[in-house]
């Protein structure tokens, strides 16, 4: 979005074939040395404390500007009575913020609602909220005249009490119920008899199951980490087809249902997981939904349920074993209960269709719509035909999800995610009001509407659902509504198809009606949307088409091994396949221990993220710092302290310049990937599957049906998208379902010359056009794949592989790895291409210097080494060229990174050999001298930092934390080192290309002045600054400003009596934690290159 105009020409050709001119490559190098202003780096800016002040926000914005942070996302995530939401004071503060940001040219993004998730507020009424299809059931026997009220009572509404976020205590009321349909259908009452309730049935529990009474209900508590059992013995053989286990509270364990065979041996019917460990509303609007399993008919005299590996002492409130067919896992299939962890795997919402056996199932024609018989007061008058009938009064209820975590007075229900009309209303009620209230000239840099990761669970109904469903699929959903509550209509398989259609519809409308509408409204008002296109809790969409509707997409990565890999792939794949040049990321979330992390310590993780596809950063998080006298400042459990109160923040521009330099390079041209893995059509979907595995040295993206259907074509045997992204191979997921329209398009792509890997699908997952759709899928599969015995089949100009490895396909294509390394080389990489210029980013993911040979899929070009820390570029002398590749000996420092750029033709000056290659490309600098004279060091001596008042003489450099002086030992802040050194022969010295001052170790960052002029800074190894432009003959003044973390001072304060402490410590290292090495240590040398 913010590429310099000079580079936009690369996208003018439809297929991205523009050739970059010499002028372009010169601009590329200039942008690398000094990243253009339009390459923005941002931060999340949370207003979370009870008091947010004008003075504080102005100081924050000015500090951001000095730091090189020119984008900020304002998240109003907390507050007390001092700043009432949308009060005059609130409006004045927001106005001041937007005007100040405009004056400073800092782009502002506002979250789409108060809090960070997701789109709600007090303006959303119950009938505008996310809703689900609820039902009140009555069973009657005909023939008779049924004439009575079917009221909605509090017993019919799930009770939600203080689960999830603190404001998720919304309780729906009977008055919230919106009638949809009243339907009736016949059942065989014998099938629904619970075998646990049979006369003369004997039920026994293993001794380690505790029983307790609660409101006359018996609850069963499973033991932790032990095997427990429930046994049912019947007076005679009885049939079972389904088991339902009612849950109370949190429980997770493995379960197994068995029956007693004629040989008196228990045999397995079904093994399954009871997974109700997370009970927030964002994980499902009925968190304690029952666990439902179905199976082929079993006839036995005894049944047994085994429970193993229970991680908590969860409660079970009942067992139902019947001969009735029930839709397996119907709570999960209707979003009543959603996947429990942050990152659902590719198949988390994929289930077998169950049986097509219609025995015991209600046929669609038997479902009667009796809505006209319901009076406004809830009285139903209906002549019941003969037999046993179920009456369902269905209607919508709010899921109860609210925007969070939000300030007082700013919380309300989440808006309906399936309605464009209501999404527009929400936009107008919040962002629209801000646009009207604050003059345009005072909000010139308010440019973004921010939607963070989705954390609001699912919904399964909306206004006009039945008409909308009919328009999308061509059949009436009314007869299938009982499937929402487990009743199979037609057969379990047909009902599963209907529920598949419902989930797919929810995902499509979340993308196009929700995100698409917010984006349209934003664009109409001169704004853009920024979206994290996935959900860490209860995501009901499909990550690719969801992200495709936003102007900009972002992922996230946390420090450590927490979140990142899936989320970044979600964002990068959406960006690459929908033609978005930037892949943003919420970056470096979740530090720990607090106030001990610094840029040099997180560089390796940031480099990893860039190699994964990130090319624009949103630092997480800058928390609004309202008071100048409070240190170390306001913080939160999930943040790294990117704020002006942090001890090293005065030098963060060294780090932000690095990130912007890398972002500039990685935003050029197009991503290079060889494989597109198709994610399938099932929803929800937050990940794809990489099967078969992609070999090392190749990259991939995920791709969806929407892009394949509407954007993909084949050119020269490659799958090509309109903006220029291309792939050599399309891989289908390991499943047997596909709708005929997407299969037909894939067939067209193969016929045009594409190579595809995957087994043939045989049925459609949808009920749309059933059974004709299945017949069409089977006919197309036979046509495209040929005989079932063929592992490879030529179809038109292309080929389909049923079973093969990608290595074999690449060999047939004569396609070498994009980057070939030995297995032991810990390098992560990414590749961009702009015209004829290839840009490789390489990251050393180890803490050791590494030397290695890298073979690039580039021919007859000169490799150049572009130093990410300094912005310097140079040609590499030693390399070896082959027909399609170039072998380059390389060296990367610990946690180091570099760009290897190929932009010009060239021949090696030295042929690479094992003995000489690395030395030719990375010669060691020449030692000139060492600074061994004493240093004077001035610390900050105020009451917060507590350093020595007078300058201290360091005869030898020492680690502050090892000082005998407690004012130095526990010092945190800035210290200024001063010294002098001699340059004896200036003319000879000036003949060098570079003259470095080299620090062996710096804790944690430093800025260097030579003769009063700023020369540069260091924050990552090697700690070197080029001082050649600033030296003079004879004596030279050297000044080094060093900063460390707050960690040592926090530890020092914690070891003082309470009354002597000056810091307000909420989080950080413990009192007995080891101190961090700080200051300049080791040798300080002058080196020449």
N, C-alpha and C positions, 0 to 999 in steps of 0.2 A: 504494500500500500504506500510505503514511503520510500520506494527506490528512487535514487537520483534519476532525473529525467534522462541523463546520458545513457542509462542502461535499459530504459524501457523499450528501446528499439529492438531489443532481442526478442520481444514478444509480439512484434508486429506481424511476422509471418505466422500463418495458422499453425504450422507444425514446428515452430521454433528453430528454423534452419538459418536464421540470420547469422552472418559472419561478423565477428567483432573486429572493428578496425584498430589500427595502431593507436589512434586517439583514445578509443575505448579502453585498451589495456593500460595506457598511461593513466587514465582516470581511475582505473581499478587500483593501480598501485598508489596513486595519490590518496584515494579513499581509505586504503589500508593503513597508510602512514598516519593520516589524520581523518578519522571517521567523520563523514558529513553530519551536519546538525540533524538532518531528517532521519538518521538512524537513531531511533529513540530507545532509551532504556527506562523502564518504569519501576514502580513499587506499588504494592498494596498499602493504602494509607487508612488505617483503621482508627475511627473515633470511638474509643471504648470506655473511657473513664467517665466519672460523674460530671466532670467539668471540662468542656472544650472551649478554649478562649480564642478571641481574635488574635491576641498577641502570640499565642502558641501556634496557630495555623500559619500566620505570616512568617514566623521564625522557621517553621518547618519547611515551608515552600522555598524560602531563600536558601536554607541549608541544602535542600534537594538540588537546587540550581547549581550551587557551588560544587556539589558532588557529581554532577553529570547525569542526574536523574531528571528526565524531562517528560515523564508521564506518571500520573498518580491516579489510582483507583480509590475513590472515597467509599469506604464501607462503614456505615453508621451502625456499629455492632453493639452498642451499649450506651448507657447514660442514665442519669438520675433526674430528680425533680429540678435540678438547676438549669437544665436545658430541655425544655419541653418540645417534643416533636411538632414541627410546623407552627411554633409560636413565633411572634415577631422577632424575638431574640434569635431563634433558629434560622429564620429567613435572613436576618441581617448577617449572621455568621456565614451562611452559605454564600450570600452575595459577595461578602468580603473575600471569601476563599476563591470564588470563580474569577473575580476581578483581579486579584493579586496573581493568580495563576496565569491569566491572560497577559498581564504586564510582563511576567517572567517567561512567557512562551513555554509553559508547562501544560501539556495536554492533560485534561481531566476526564476521567471516566467515572460515572456514577453507577453504583449497583442498581439493578432494576427494581429494587425495593429496599427498605431498611433491612439491615442484616446482610449476610452474604448469600443466603439461599432462601427463596429464589425469586418468586413473583407473587407477592401477596401484601396485604396491609389491611388496616381497619375499614377501608372502603369496599372490601370484597364481602358481599352478602352470602348467606348460605346457599342461595340458588345460583350463585356465580362461581362457587368454589369447585375444587376437584371433588368428584362424587363417584359413588359406586352403586351398583344395583343391589339394593337390599330386598328382603322378602319376608312377609309374614305368611306362615303356612297353616292351613287347616285341612284335616282329613275328614271326609264325610262318606257315608254309605247311602247309595240310592236304590230305588227311586225315592225321592223326597223333595220337598220344597225347602231349600236352604234360605232362611231369612233371618239374618242376624248381623250385627256389626263385626267387622274385622278391624279392630282398632290397632293403631301403632302405639305400643307402650314402651316404657323404658326397658322392659325385659327383652324387647326385640332389638335393642340397640347395644352393640358391644360397649362395655364399660372401659373407659380409658383413664387411667390414674397415674399421673406423674411418670410417664415413661419417655425415653429419648431425651431430647432437649427439654429444658425446664419449662418452656412455654407450650409443650405438647400435651397439655392437659385438657384440651378442648373436648367437651362432651356434647355429642349431637342430642337433639331433643325430638320427641314425636312430631312437633310442629314443623321440623325441618324436612319431613318426608314429602317427596314429590312423586305422586302416583305416575306410574308408567303404564303398566298393563295388569289386569287381573286375568289369570289363565287357569285352566283346569285340565287335568289329564288323568286317565285311569291307571291304576296300579294293581298288581297282584299282591294282596296283603300277606300271603304266605311267604313271599320272597323276602319281605322286610322284617320278618321275625328275627329278633336278636337272639342268637344261640346262647348268649350269656344269661338271658332271662328265661330260658326254657325250664319248664317244670322238671324236677328231679335232676337238673344239671348240677354238677359238683364243681365248684371253683376253688382252687387252692393256690396259695402264694408261697414262694420261697421265704424262708425265715428272715432274710435280710431286706425284705420289702416292708416298710413301716406304713401302717394305716392310721389315718386320722380323720376326724369328723369336722366338717366346716359347713354350717348352715344346713345340716341334715344330709349333706353330701359326703360320701366317703372318698378320700383322696389317698393315692398310693405314692409313696416316696421311694424312688429307686436309690440303691446304695451307690456310692462312688467307687469306680474302678473294681467292681465285682460283677460276677454274672448273677442275674436274678431271673426268675421265671414266674409265669402265670399259667396255670393249667386248667383246661376246661374239659370235663368228662361228661358225656351225654348219655342218656338212657338207650340210645340207638344211633345208628349212623345217620348223620344229617349233612346237608349240602351247604357249602360255603363258597362265596365268590368275591367277597370284599371284607376288609377289616378297617375299622375307623378307631383311632385312639385319640381321645380328648385330652388336651394338655392344659395345665395350669402352671404358669411361671416359666422359668427358663430351664430348658432341658436339652441335652444332646447325648445321643448314644446310638450304638448299632443295635438293630433289632432283627429278629428272625421268627417267622411264623412257621410252625411245623404241624404235621398231622400224624396220627398213629396209623401205620399201615397194618394190613392183615397179618403181617409177620411180627407184629408187636414191636416194631422199630419205628421211632420217630423219623420222619423224612421232611426235608425242607420244601415249603411251598413258596416262600418269598423271603429274601433278605432286603432290608431297607434301612434308611437312616432316619432317625428322629432328630430334627434339626431346628429347634426352637430356642436357640441360645441368645438371640438378640431380639428384644421385644419393643423397640421404638416404633412409632407410627410410620416413620420413613422406611421401615422394613416390611410394611404391610398394614392396611387399615384394620385388619383383625389379627393382631400379632400372635394371639394364642389359638390360631386356627388349628383344627384337628389334623392329624396325619392320616391320610387315606391311601390304602393300597388295594389294588384289584389283582385278580389272578384267575387262571383257568379253573373251572368247576372241580371241586374236591368233595368227596363224600366219605366222611369218617366219623368214628365214635368219640374221638378225643383230639383236641388241638392244644398246642402249647406255644406261648410267646416267650422268647428268650431276649434278655436285655444285657448288653455288654458295653464296657468302656464308657460308662456314664461319667461325664466330666463334672457334673454338678448334681446335687440332690434335688432334681426336678420332680414335679408332681404330675401324676396322671389322674384324670378325674373320671375316666370311664372307658369301656371297651364295647365295640359293636361289631359282631361277626354275623353276617347275613348271607343269604343266597341271592340277594339282589345285586345286579350289576351296578357298579358305581364308577363314576369317572375318577380314575386314579389321580391323586394330587390336585384335585380341582381347586383347593384354596390357592395353591401356587399358580395354577393356570389362569386364575382370575385376578391375580395381584393381591388377594387378601393376605397372603404371606409371601414375602420376597426373599431372595437369596440373602444369606446372613452375613457375608463378608464384604469387604470393600470392593473387591474385583471379581465379579462373577466370571467363571471360565466360559469359553465359547459355547459349550453345550449346557449351561446352567438352566436354560429355559427350553430345552429340547427333550421331548418324551416320545416313547413309542406310541403309535396310534391305538394300542390295545386291540382287542378283538373286533372283527366285523360281525360277530355273532349277534343277531338281533334278539335272541331269546331274552325275555324279561325286560327289554327296552321298550319305551313308549315310542310309537311311530309319529312322525310329524303331523300327520292328518288327524291324529287322536287328540292333539293339543288344541283346546278351544279357547278363543279369546272371548271372555265374558265381561270385559271392561264396561260395556254399556249397562250392565246390571248393578253397577256400584253407584250408590247414591252419594251426594256430596258429604253426608255425615258419616260415611264409611260403612253404611248398611248394604249388604249384598243380598239380593233376591234372585235366586236362580233355581230352576228345576233340575235337580241332579238326576242324570240317567242311572240305570241299574249299575251296581258294582261299587267298588271302592275307588274314591277319587281324591286327588290332591288339589287343593285350591291354593294358588300363590298370588297374594297381593304384592306386586313388585313396585318398587319406587326407588328414587335416588335419595341417598343420604350423603352429607359431606364426609370426606375421609378424615377430616379433623386436622390435617396438616396446616401449619402456619409458617409464615416467614420467620426466619431465625438466623442467628441470635440478634435480636433487634432491641432498640431502645424502648423505654417505657412509653406507652401510648402509641407505638408504631407497629404493633403486632396485630395481625389479622389472618384470616384464612387465605390459603394459597388459591390463586385463580385457576379456573378450569383450563387444563393444558390441551384440550381437544377442540377448543372453540376460538376461532380467529376473532369473532365479535367481542368475546370477553377479554381476550388478550389485548385488543385495542382499547377497551374500556380501562383495563389496568394501566396501560401506558399513559393514557390521558389523565388518569387519576394521580399519577406520581410524577413521572418525567414531564408529562404535558404541563402540569401545574408549574413546575420549575421553569420551563421554557417561557411560560406566560408571565411569571412573576418577576424574573430577573431579566433586565434589558439585554438585548443581543450584543450591544457594544461592550457589555461588562462580562460576557461569557464567551469570548471569541475562541477560547481553547477548550471549552466544554465540547468534546467531540465523540464521546463513546458512552454507550449504554452497556453495562457489564452484567453478564449472567455467569455466575460461578458454577462449580460442579453441581450437578443435580443431586439433591438429597431429600426429595420429597415423595418418594414412593409412587405407587401407581394409582390409576383410576381406571374404571372399566365401563363408564357410561357418561353420557353428556346429553344436553338438550338435542332433541330431534335425532337421537341416536338411530332409531329404527329406520327413518328415511335416509339418513346419511349412509348407513350400512347397506341399505338396499341399492343406493346409487353406486356405491363402490364395488359391490359384489354381485348385484343382480338377483339376489334372492332375499326373501323376508326372514329376518332373524327371530321374529316373534315365537314361532314354534320351538325354537332352540333355547329360549331364555331359561328353562329349568336346568340347563347344563351348568349355569352359573353356580348352582347348588348341588351339583353332583349327579343329577338325574340324567342318564343317557337317553338321548332322543335319536331314534333311528337305530343306532348301535353306539357302543362306546367310541368306535373309530370315527363315526360321522360327527359325534358331538365334539371330539377332539379337533376335528377339522374346523368346526364352527368356532371353537375357542381360539384356534390358531388365527382364524380370520379376524377375530376381535382384537387379539394382541397386535397383529400386524396393522390394523386400522389405528389403534392407539399410537403406535410408533410413528406411523405416517402423519397423523394429525399433530402429534407433538412437534414433529419437524416442520411441517408446512403451515399449520394453523397457528401454532404457538410461536416458535422461533421465527418462522417466515413472516408472521404478522408484526412481531416486535421489530424485526429488521426493516420491514417496509415502512412502519411508522417512524422509526429512527431516521431512515434515509429521507423521508419526506420533510423532516425537520433539520436536515443538514448534519445528521449524526450517523455513526456506524455502530454496529453491534460487535461485541467481543464476547466469546463464549468458550467455556470449557465444555467440550462436547461429549460428556460422559457423566456418570453418576457414581459416587462412592457409596451411596446407600439408595437402594430402591429405584434404580434407573429403569424406566419402562419403555425407553426409546431404542433406536438403532443408532449407534454412535456416528456412523458416516453420514446418513442423510440428515440427522439432527445437526451435525456440524456444518454440513453443506449449505444450510440456509442462513448462516451467520456471515457477516462481512469478514470477521477475523476469528480464528480459533486458537485455543491455548490448551496445553496439557499442564501437568504439574510434576515436580519431583521433590522428594523430601530427602533430607540428609540421612545417612545410614541406608539400610536396605528396606525402607518402608514403601512408600508409593513412588511410582515413576515410570516403570517400564511399560505397563499397559496404557497408562494415561498419555504418555508422550506418543506412543504408537497410534492411539486414537486420534490425537490432534494432527500428527504429521501425515497420516494416511488421508484424513479428510482434506487437509490443505493440498496435498499433492494431487489427489484425484478430482477435487473441485476447483483447482486453479487458483489457490490462495498463496501468494509468495511468502507470507510470513507464518512461521510456526512459533507462537508465543508459549511461554511456560511460567506458571507460578513456580518460583525458583527458590531452592534452599530452605524449604519449610521444615520446621521442627528441629531446632538445634538442641544441643544438650551435651554436657551441662550448660545452662545459660551463662552468657557473658564470658565464655571461654573459647568460643569459635571465632575465627577470623578468616579473611579472604584466602590467604595462602592454604589454609586447611580445607577449604571447600572447592578449590580450583579443580581438583581431579573429578569431583562429581559434576561440576558445571561443564567440564570438557566432555564427560560421558554423555551428558544430555545433548550437547551439540552434535556429537557423533550419532546420536539417536534421531536427530532431525530438528532439534530446537535451533531457531535462529533469531529469537527476540526474547528478552528476559523481563519478567516482572518480579522484582525482589520481594520476598515475603519474610518479614513484613515491616513496614514503618508505622509504628503506633504513635498517634498524635501526642506530642510532649507539651503539656500546657504550662508547666511550671519550670522556671529557670533554676530554682534552688533545690530541686529534688533529683537525686542521683542514686543509682544509675539510670533512673527513668522508669516510665510505664512500660510494662511488658506483658506477655501472655505465654501460656504453656506451649503454644504451637509455633512460636516465632523465633527467627534469628533477628538480632537487634540491629536492623538497618535504620538507625535513627541518630539524630544529632547529639544525643546524650552518650552514645557509645564512645568508649575511649579511643577507638581507631577511626571514627567516622570522618575526622578531618582529612584523612588520607584515602578515603574510599574512592576518590576519583581515579586513583591508579588502577583499581579493580574495574570500575565501570568503563574506563577507557578500553581495557582489555576486552570486556564483554561486547562493547559496541564495535570494536575493531573486528572481532570474530563474527559478530552478527552481520556487519556490512558485507563481509565476504560470502557468508552462507545465505544471504538473501539474493545473491546474484543468480541469474539464469534459472535453471531447472534442476531438481533432484534427479540423480541417476540411480535407477533400480532396475533389475532384470526380471523380477517376478512380481506378479499381482496375484495375491491369494484372495479368491472370492469368498466372502463371509457367509453366503447363503441368505435366505429370506426370513428365517425365523426371528422372532422378536419376543422379549427384549434381547439386545445384543450389545455387549460392551467390549468385545474382543473378537479376534478371528483365531483361526487355527493354522499353524505352520506345519502342514503335513502334505507331502513329505518334507522333511527338514531341508532348509536351504543350506548349501555348502558354505564354508567359510570363504570370505572374499567376494560375496555377492550380497546385494541388498534387495529388500522387498517392501511393498506396501500392501495394505488390505484394500479391497475394492468391493463395491456393493452392486445390487441389481439396478438401482436408479442410474448410476453412472454407465454401467454396461448397456442398459437399454437405450439411453438417450444421448450418450456422448461418445461411446467407443466406436472406433473404426480400425481398419487394418491398413497399414502402409508399409510396403517392403517387409512383410512378414512380422511386423510389430503391432502390438495393440497401442493405438495412439489416441490421446485425448485432445480436445480442441485447443487447449493452451500449450500443448507441446509435450507434456509428459508421455513417456512411452515405456513399454515393457516387452520383453521377448517371449515370456511364457505366462499363461494364465493357468492357475491351479484351482481346481474345484474342491470343495470340502468333502470329507468322507461321510456322505449321507446319500440316501436313495430318493429324496424328495426334491422336486423343483417344479415351479409353475411353468406351464407350456410356453408362455411368452418369453421368459428369460432363456429357456432352453432353445427356443427357436432362434433368438438373437445370438447365443453362443454358437449355434450351428452355422449361422451366417458368418461369424467371425472366423471360424475354422475354415469354412469354404473359401474365404478371402485370403487365407494364408497363415492364420495364427496357429501356434502350437499350444495344445491344451493337455493338461494332466488331470485325470479324474475318472471315476467309475460312472457308468450311466445311471441316471435317475430312472425310477420306474413308476412313481406316482406323484401327483400334485399334493402338497400339504394342505391345500385349501378345499373347502366345500364348494367353491365357485365352479359352476359348470360341471359338477360331479354327475355321472362318472365319465363324461366325455373328455374332461381335462386329463384324466388318467390315461385314457385311450390315446390321446394325442401325445402325451409324454412318452408312452411306450413306443408309439410309431416313430417319433422323432429320434428316440434313443437307438432303435434298431437301425435307422437310416444313418445316423452320425457315427455310431460306434461299430457298426457291422456285426459280424458274428461274435457271440459271447466269448468264444475261445481266443479271439484276437487281443493281444496285448498292445499292439500298435495298429492304427487304422488310418489310412490316407483318406481324407475327405476333402474334395476339391483341391485347392492349393495348399491346404494345411494338413495337420495331423493331430489325432487324438491318441493319447497314451492312457491305457487303463491302469496299468501297474508299471511303474518305473521310478527311478531316482532322478533327481535333478542333475546329478553329476553326469548321468548317461545322456540326458537331453542336451546339456551344455557341450558335451563332447561331440554329439552329432551336429550341433550348431557351430562347432569350432569356436566356441565363446570362452576364452580364458577368464579366470577370476578378474574382477575389477581391481582388486588389490590382493596380491598373493603374499602371504607371510608364513613363516614357519609356525607350527602350532604353539610353540612356547613363547612367542612374542606377544606381550600383553598390550597390544595396540588396538584401539577402537577407532573407527574411521567413518567418514561420510564423504560423498563426492557430489559436486555441483558442476554443471556445464553451462557456459554462456557462449553461444556461437562456437568458435573453434578453440576456446580456452577451457581447459580442465582445471578445476580447483578441488584439491583433496585436503581435507582436514584430518590430521592424525593426532591421537591423544595417547600418551603413555599412562596406562592405568596401573602403574606400579610405583613404588617409592624408591626405585633404583634407576641409575642411568642405564640405558639400553642402547646397544648397537646392533643393527640388523639390516638385511637386504629386503627391499620392498619392490615387488614387481607390479607395475601399474599397467593397466590396459590402455596405454597411450603409445602411439608409434611416431618415431622420427621427430620428436620434439625435445627441446632443452628443458630439463627440470630446474626449477628455481626453489630456493628455500626462503620462505617468508616467516620471519620471527614474530610470533604473536605477542611477545612481551615488549619488544622494542619498536616494532613497526618497520624494521630493516628488511631489505630483500637482497638476495644475491643469487647468482647462478652457481650450480653445483658442477664441479669439474668432472667427477668420476661417475660414469654410468655406462650401461651396456644396452644397446638397442637390438631388438629382434623385429620380426615382421609386424607383429601386432602389440608388442609390449616393450616396456623400458624398465630395466632393473637398476635401482638406485640404492647405494649404500647410505644409510641414515643413522643419525644419533639423536636421541631424545633424552633430556634431563629428567630427573625424578619428577613424576607428575607433570612432565613437560608436554608441550603441544606445538604444532607447526602446521603451516599450509605448504603443500608442495604444489606448485603451479606450473602448468605447461601452457605457454601462450605463443611460443615462437618455435620455428624449426631450428634444429641445432644438432651438432655432433659432439661426442665427448672429447674433452681435452685429454682425459686419462681414461683408459679402459679399466673398468672396475675389476679389482682382484681382491681375494680374501685378505691379503697382507696390507695393501696400501689404500684400499677404497675409502674407508671411513676417515682415515687421516687426511686424505686429499680433500674430502668434502667438509670435514670439521677439524681443521688444524687447531691445536692448542694455542691459546694466546701467549705472547712472549712476556715473561716476567721482567718488569722494569725495576720496581722497588717495593719495599714494604714500609708502611707507616708504623713506626715503633715508638714515637714520642708520646708522652703522657697526654691524656685527653681531659678537658674540663667538661663537666656535665652539669647542666642546670635542670633541676626538676621543678614541677609545679608544687608550691608549698602552701596552698590554701587549705582550708579546713576539710575539704572533701578529699583531695588527692594526697595530702599529708607528706609530701616529699621534703627533703632537706631545704632549709631556707637559703643557704649559701651554695654556690656552685661547688661541686665535689671534684677532686682531682683523681682520675683513674690512671695510675701508673701503668696498669695493664687492663685491658678490656675484661670485663667480668659480667657474668649472668647476675642480673639484679636479685633474682630469687635466692642466690647463694651469699648475698651480702650479710655481714654481721650487723649492719645498721638496719633496724626494723623499718625506718622510713624509706629505705630503698628496697629491702627484702619484700615488702608488701605493697610496693608502689604500682599504681596503675595510672596511666595518662601519657602525657607528652614529655619527653626529655630531649634537650638539645646538646649534642656533642660538638665540641670545637677542637680543631687542631690545625696544623700547618704542614705543608710538604713542599719540597723543592723540585723544580723542573730545571735541569742544568743546561740542556741544549734544546731550546725551543724549536729551532728550524728542523733538526733531525726528528724531534718528536712529532712535529706537524706532518711529517711524511707518512706517518701511519694512517691507516684507514679509520681506526678507532683507538681511543685511549680510555681504558676502563678503570674506574675505581671499583674494586671487587671486595665485597664483604663476605667472609666465610659463612657467617650466620647472622640473621637479623630476626629479632623477636619483638614485634610481629611485622611492622612495616616501617619504611623510612623514606624521607625526602632529602635530597642532597643539594647544597648550594656550594658553588665554587666562586670565590672572590665576590660574594654577595649576589651572584646570579643563580637562578634555579636551573639545575642541570637535569633533573629527573628523579624518579623514585623507584623503590624496590618493594615488592610484596610477595614474590615467589622466587624460588631458586631457578637460575643463579642470580644472586643479589649483586647486580652489576649496573653501573650507570656510565654512559659515555661522557667524558668530561673534556674531550679534545677541543670543542669550540670555546671553552671558557678559561683555559689555562693561560698563564703568562710565564715568562722566563723568571726564574728565581723563586721567591717565596709565594706560595698560594694559600689563601685562606680556605679552609674546609669546614663546613657546618652541616651536621646531619641531624635532622629532626626525627626522632624515633617514637613510635606509639606502640602500646601493647593492649591487652584486653583488661576488662574490669576484674578478671578472676582473682588475681593476687590480692587486690585491695579488699574484695569481698571476704576472702579467707581471713585476711588480717582483721577485718572488723568483727567477724564471727568469733574470733578468739579474744575479743575485748569484752569487758563488762558492758551490759546493755546501754548504760548511760554514756559511755564513751564512743559509741558507734555513731557514725555520721551518714552512712548510707542507709537508704530505705530498701531493704533486701526482701524481695518476694520469691525470687528463684535464683539459682546459681549453684556454684560448687559448694560442697559441704565444708564444715570447719576443718576437717582433717584431710581434705583433698590435697594432693600434691600441688605445689606451686608450679606455675608455668615459666619456662625459660624466657627471659625478657632482655631487651637491650641488644647491643652489638657484642658478639662474642667471636673468638677466633682471630684469624689474621685479617688485616686490611691491606690490600695490595694494589699497586698500579700495574696494569697489564696492557699490552699493546697488541693490536691486530692489524 
